[in-house]
Amino acid sequence: MNSIQRTATPPNRVGLSQAVGDAMTIAWRNIRGGWRVPDNQIYMFIQPIMFVLLFAYVFGGAIPIPGMEDDPTAYKRYLMAGIFAQTMAFAVAPASVGLADDMQKGLIDRFRSLPMARSGVIAGRVIADLANQVIVLAIMIVCGLLVGWEIENGVLGFFGAVGLLLLFAFAMLWVGAFIGLSVGNPQVAASAGLIWLFPVVFLSNAFIPTPTLPGWLQPIAEWNPVSAFVAATRELFGNPSMFAADTFASNHPVLLSLIWVVVIVGIFAPLAVRKYKAAATK
């Protein structure tokens, strides 16, 4: 009996190669499972198209860009980086709902009984959701080009912007993983994953130039992590961007974005793994 129990209990420490292998196995499971549910694909493809068309044509003529009022394409060129960053930020939702659903179905307990790295379960979910975000971002880029957005800084700038956006999604997926493991209920996770994110996204430079905000809100908006990624993406794409003040946030948006990635992942990845371990021991 003791021998069986020792065999069924995962080791406290595993090697890096095993942890990576476990993460990829879980990622492949989640990717295959997602593509077997048509509703997931409908949501994945339709939502980014809807956001691009809604903001480009509904708000495009209503929000002027200071100094570019005579340019009919100015807002579309300004907008698209904000739409990209918003969608990557909203990656919180699938990660939180997916892990909460796994907990509710008892899959966490099943994984706990296997000799696998506990971090691999969380990392696998993050990798699978990140793969989906690659598809979503590709769709949005095509839609943006169709509505008049332009890439104005060459191929290297384009791939740099895409890479930075995916890093942002990667960081936010760890936030979603922590939320999903904390609430343990898919319905609650869907709300908890987004309710705090809407003010963070809209209190940024994603959709409006920060100089148009009240003075006391401008520094809050410009140091917002979403604003950092939006500004960095605009810089790399070569699209127009403007700030209310000459600060580190305005002068080094790419560097600030990378700092935010390190901070977010450094905080929420260990918290998510710890939460998973705590849930597995209940």
N, C-alpha and C positions, 0 to 999 in steps of 0.2 A: 504493500500500500504506500509506504513512504517513498519507494522507488518511483511508483507511478506519479505521485504528486510532484516529485522533484522534476520528472520529465515534462509534466504538463505546465509547469510554472516557468515563464520566460526568464532568462537570466537578467540580472540587474544591469549588466553592461554587455554590449555587443560591439563587434568591430564596425568600422566605418563602411566597409564593403557590404556587410550584411544589412546595415541600416539603409544604404542606398538601394540595394536590391529589394528590400522590403517596401521601400517607398515607391519604387517603380512598379512593383507588382500591384500594390494598392491603386496606384494611379491608372494602370491599364484596366483594372477592374471597374473603376469609376467611369473611365472614358467609354468603355464598352457598354456599361449599364446606362449611361446617359444617352447614347445614340440609339438604344433600343426603345426609348420613350419619345415618340414623335413630338409631344408637347414641348419637350425641352428644346428641340431644334427650332420649332416655330418661334418660341420666345427668343432664342438666341439670334435668329436672323431678322425678325420683324422689329424688335425693340430698337436696335441701332439705326435702322432705316427711318423709323418713326421720329426719333430724336433729331436726326439730321434735317429731315424735311420740315418738322415743326418749327425748329428754331431758325432755320435758314429763311423760310418763307413767311412765317407768322411774325417773328420778331425782327427779321432782317431789315425791314423798312421803318421800324419804329425806334431803333436805338442807334443814333448817330455816333460815329467815332470822331472825337475831337481832332480837328485839323484835316480830316479826310471826308468832310461832308459831301463833297462833289464826286466822290468815287463810289459808284453803285455796288462794287464788289467788296468794299472795305469791311463791312460787317461780316460777310461770309469768310473772308480771310482771317479776320480777328476771331470769329466764333469757333472754328473747327477744332482748334487746340483745346478749347474749353469743353467741347462735346466729347472729345477723345478722353480727356482727363476725368470728366464726370463719369463716363462709362467704366473706366478702369477702377474708379473709386467704388462704384456700385457692385464691383465684384465681391464685396463684403457679403452680399445677400446669398448667392449660391453656396458659398463656403459655410456660412452659419446654418442655413437650412439643411444642407447635405449632412453635416456632422450631427446636427440635432436629430435628424431623421434616423441616422445610424444608431444613435444612442437609444432612441425610442423603440427601435426594432430589435434591440439586443445585440446588434453586431459588435458593439464595443466589447461586450462580455465574451463573444466568440473569438475576437482577435486577441483578447487578453489570455485566452487558454492556449494560444499558439506560441511557439518559441521564436518570436519575432521582435524586432525593435519597436518599442512603443512610439518613438518619434516617427517611425515609418508610416504609421497610420495617418497621422496628421499631415506629414509632408506629402504623402501620396495624394490626399485630397487636394492639397494646394497645387501640386503639379498638374493634376487632371483639370482643375478649374482654370489654371493658367493657360493650358492648351486650348481650352474653349475661348479664352479671352483673345488669343492670337487670331482665331477665326472672326470673332466679333470686330476686332480692330481692323482687319483686312476689309471687311464689309463696309465699315464706316469710312475708310479711306477712299474706297471706290465711290461711295455715295457722295462724299465731299467733293471729289473731283467732278462728278456729274453736275453738281449744283453751282459750280463756279469757284470752288476753293482751289488755290494754287500752292505748289511746293516751290519755294523761291530760293532755296539755299543749296541745291545740288543733292547728289546721291548720298554723300557721307552725312550731310545734315539730316536727310530723311531717315536713314537707318539709325542714326544717333537718337532722333526723336522717338522712333518706334521702340528702340531698346529701352529708353527712359520710361516710356509709358508702360511697358511690360514690367519693368522693375516696380513701378508704382502699383500695378495690379498685384504683383507678388507680395508686396508689403501689406496691402489692404486685405489680401486673402488670409494672412495670418491673424489680422484683427477679426475677420469673420470666423475663423476657426475657434478663436478664444470665446467669442460670443456664443457660437453654436454649442460648444461644450459646457458653457456656463448655464444656459437656459434649459437645454435638453429637450425642448419641444419645438417642432418645426414651425408651428403657427406663431409662437412667441418669437422665435428666432427671426422670422421674416420681418417682423416689426422692429425688434431690437437691433437688427442689422442695419436698418436704414433711417429710423426716426431721428437719430442724432446726426446722420450724415447730410441730410438735406440742408440744414442751416450752415454746415461747414462748407458745402459746395456753393451755395448761393451767396454766402458772405465771402466771396473771393473775386478774382478777376476773370472767372470763367466766361461770364456772359456780358458783363458791363465793365468799362474802364474804371479803375479805382479812383481816379481824380474826380469822378462824378458823385462819389459817396460823401456823406457828411465827414467833416474833418476828423472827428474822434473815431470814426470807423475805418478810416483809410489805413493806418498802420496795422490794425487787426487783420484786415483783408489781405494786405500785402505780405504779411508774415505767415499767413495761413498756408499749411502744406499743399493744399490744392492749388493755391495761387503760384507756389513755387514751381510745381510741375507744369502748370499751364504756361507760365512765362518761359520756362526752359524749353518747352516744346515749341512755342512760338519762335523763340530765338533760333532753334535748330532748323525749323521749317522755313525760316526767313519771313515769317508773317508779322504784321504790325503788332506792337505791344507798347503799353505806356504805364507809367507809375506816377504816383502822387508825390513821391519823395526820392531823393538820391541816397539809397541805403545799400547795405550788403545784399538785401533781397532783390533789389532792382539791378544791381551791378553783376551779381553772380548767381543767377537763378539755377543754372545747371549744377553748380557745386552745392547750393542749398538743397536742391532736390535729392542729390546723392546722400547728403547728411540726413535728410528726413527718412530715406530708405533704411539707412543703418539704425537710426533711432527707433523707427516703428518695428522693424523686424527684431532688433535687439531686445525690445520690450515684450512684444506680443508672441514671438515664437516660443521663448521659454515659458511664458505664462500659459500658452495653449498646451504645450507638452505636459506641464505640471498639472493643469486641469484634467487632462486625459488620464494621467496616472492616478489622480485623486478619484476620478469617476470609476476607474477600473478596480479600485480597491474597496469600493462600497459594496 
